[in-house]
Amino acid sequence: MSQMHQQTAGAGTCPGCEEPLEAGDLFCGACGYDLSAQPAAPDDRPTIAMNGSPSAPPTAPPTAPPPAASPAASSPWPVAPDADSSDMPVPAHLPTDLPGTDSAGGELSPNAHVNASPNANVNSTANPNANAGETPDVRTDAPFEQPAGPSAGPSAGPSAEPDEYPLPAPGARPEPEPADPRTVLTDPTPPAGTKLCVACRSGRVDPDGYCENCGHAQPRERDHMEQELDAVAAVSDRGLRHHRNEDAFAISSAALPDGSPAVVAIVCDGVSSATRPDEASLAASRAASESLLDALPRGTHPQQAMHDAILSASDAVNALAAEPTQAREHTPHQNAPACTLVGSIVAGGLLVVGWIGDSRAYWVPDDRSGPTVRLTEDDSWAAQMVAAGLMNEAEAYADERAHAITGWLGADAYELEPHTASFKPDRAGVVVVCTDGLWNYAESAEEMARAVPADSALRPLHSAQVLVGHALDGGGHDNVTVAILPFRVVPQGAGSA
Amino acid sequence: MANFSKSNVPQFSVDVYQNEYLPEGGREVNAIATVTSTGGGTVGSAVSAPHLYSAGQTPDAAVAIMVDCSGSMDYPPTKMRGARDATAAAIDAVRDGVHFAVIGGTHVAKEVYPGDGRLAVAGSQTRAQAKQALRKLSAGGGTAIGTWLRLVDRLLSSADVSIRHGIVLTDGRNEHESAEDLQASLDACAGRFTCDARGVGTDWEVKEVTSIASALLGTADIVADPAGLSADFTQMMEAAMGKEVADVSLRLWTPMGAEIKFVKQVAPTVEELTDRRTEAGPRAGDYPTGSWGDESRDYHICVEVPNAELGQEMLAARVSLIVPQPDGSAQTLSQGLVRAVWTDDMAASTSINPQVAHYTGQAELAQVIQQGLDARKSGDMDGATAKLGRAVQLASASGNEDTAKLLSKVVDVVDAVAGTVRLKARVAEADEMTLETRSTKTVRVKK
């Protein structure tokens, strides 16, 4: 895992000229760029504009990339005040830094943050695409070539757009790339009736879930989970080294008061050093999802709703610690159950993320010429070291403490400060919501962009499967959970309807 | 105090303590299974509250007391008197309705009460008659305990009861039959009744008495002073009256390819069970545990499982408590699972479960006491010093104060933590025998 970080840190490319660098370089061999003033992995920065401005060199002082570059940008894209994370504290987008946007794309007051903005919500305008209900049209407005007419093409459905994506013929359902065997294997759940041991293939399975012959534990429900809704999909896998899956996810969709869809994905990673991490992640993901499904239809601003959902999840995990479990009384050194949480909401043209811990969300535009960015900032030792200016990213992530998390949900957590952020992308793309089981194998935004299939927006489930397969191929050292949340741009004029 | 709310049907529970995490390539799984039986009538409750048994519900037990009547019992005469008084006290502790008999043992076994190959049913009249009969007991003859046990087996099997228990008291060596004869008798009686064994005075052989108790799943102890016999007999009989379920076995299932390294009871005393296995179906075997009242016992199970890959989980053993049913099947009272999980987390796989560590130490404690005393008897003073020093160290570290106290009567403790001791020049025989007899007593993990 640590070599992944070293790779990104030591063998990146020059931020000035894109020339490959060698580990230990202080200056770029090609252009002489002063690398000491710059993190070696410029592409993996948590928060930069997503408006598709042609790769602004990260050296630039954090001026907002020109929003005008994109015709679709109807509101200025918030930029972190300090997008450079070299030696200075890392510029996380704090919720308070970000001007939220209302659902119509209007700009909120710069001071409007989570707590101040709940009223600026999503009910004033009808989204013209809302008639699609919870099945957003899979068309994207960022094709490789400008199509002749935005809606002139066949409008029958996802499969009817062969001219925009290099996809195989509809209906044929070929696998464009070799699917990970695990995703294929588990796609149809094994028939329940057989109950033959998966390990020795001869013993029957006893009611405890072990083979009566060879004793091997049988796959459990949570070992591999997949779920797909119309506009979101998620896959979770135990991985190759852990004996159980302590990750959990919840995906759901709701309707905003104006009838437009709101799609939610929550991903949680149980903290292994705590007691019952699997229960913690399950409780947190469910509580957060329920909270959002309750708040969003009532018109709560998505960012506020996300904030509240994290608090609900926290309550749910805290409640586990209080639960008297006599069977576990004997276990010494009990730790309060704990987990991380990352969630994303796509609603009304907004993209909202919220998180606690080191699970992440990435923005991956369909058109990869735009920048892929990490939307979250880990609550981790490494991130804190970098943020405090004590280490650069390379050093911090090379340290064995790098992955120690500094924020989590659980009764023994320090003061809980949910991080939330709102974005208004100007182009179509997907949000990859994932645990470290995935990003350990695609840490930088660049790597993540490469790992995400090109047709993610069209086939979110397949895309999540591929990403889980990516992590398993890399070694599968941890539980892997990935949710893919496609984002569609609300066409201009939506606000005037 | 009797707990009136308890039902007479005991509830068994099995709790497993283990570190299930194995490193890559690791195969040995250790676990402590704590078996607790509750609700079987608190120990002695039947004595203090016999009315708990409603009319028509006769206690389901038969007991027999075997009193050594060999010639040596008259030297000193307090021994015979003490044995007589103790037997009377034990008879008082037999609850109404229980079948009982008294045997006088020499080189042959004689029925003292009621006679004619029968058992008496306890009541005020039979108890008085039995105590009257004790006056006839006189010392004279040899010692052949095997013959006593065989007679008791015949008597106890004549009653249609589930709990069968014996108490044997001896004061000397089993001189009038061969060790093989005694062993043959023990083999014949094992599983047919349980038996406590007591040695009175200091002229008996510790290993003989402990082997009787071990084979017949009872307790062994020394009563150096005959005056202490009555209290001990009363306590033993009350414990016997508290038993509710007999013939309980520990059934161990292990996966294919697994090897059972050992199975031992580790609390309240260390008792090796590994070789007492009887096969019970595919990959399962039964280990006898005797009869149970309200009590809790701990078992240390060590299994070597086939290797599996990292991230895999395996059931290393299933521990269940079973009682045989009349139809030949077995009723499972409770069960616990011993797991193996392979991980690359070194912190997880290298830690030792505190219960396992504790009982590993307690088993070693019993062993080094035995070895130390054997070395001392054979004149190997250096070996004895080393072993008993280790014993002092273990007893001190684990908080086994009773054993530490017994050890301090045999050695002078210089430094308990380091295990530095000097052998005492003069050791009372009773002290040495007490230490040997009680060396297997363990203490539980300090919570």
Chai-1 contact restraints between the chains, C-beta under 6 A:
chainA,res_idxA,chainB,res_idxB,connection_type,confidence,min_distance_angstrom,max_distance_angstrom,comment,restraint_id
A,Y210,B,L315,contact,1.0,0.0,6.0,A-B,restraint_1
A,N213,B,M256,contact,1.0,0.0,6.0,A-B,restraint_2
A,C214,B,P255,contact,1.0,0.0,6.0,A-B,restraint_3
A,C214,B,M256,contact,1.0,0.0,6.0,A-B,restraint_4
A,G215,B,P255,contact,1.0,0.0,6.0,A-B,restraint_5
A,G215,B,M314,contact,1.0,0.0,6.0,A-B,restraint_6
A,G215,B,L315,contact,1.0,0.0,6.0,A-B,restraint_7
A,H216,B,M314,contact,1.0,0.0,6.0,A-B,restraint_8
A,A217,B,E313,contact,1.0,0.0,6.0,A-B,restraint_9
A,L240,B,G311,contact,1.0,0.0,6.0,A-B,restraint_10
A,R241,B,L310,contact,1.0,0.0,6.0,A-B,restraint_11
A,R241,B,G311,contact,1.0,0.0,6.0,A-B,restraint_12
A,R241,B,D344,contact,1.0,0.0,6.0,A-B,restraint_13
A,H242,B,G311,contact,1.0,0.0,6.0,A-B,restraint_14
A,H243,B,G311,contact,1.0,0.0,6.0,A-B,restraint_15
A,H243,B,E313,contact,1.0,0.0,6.0,A-B,restraint_16
A,H243,B,V341,contact,1.0,0.0,6.0,A-B,restraint_17
A,H330,B,D15,contact,1.0,0.0,6.0,A-B,restraint_18
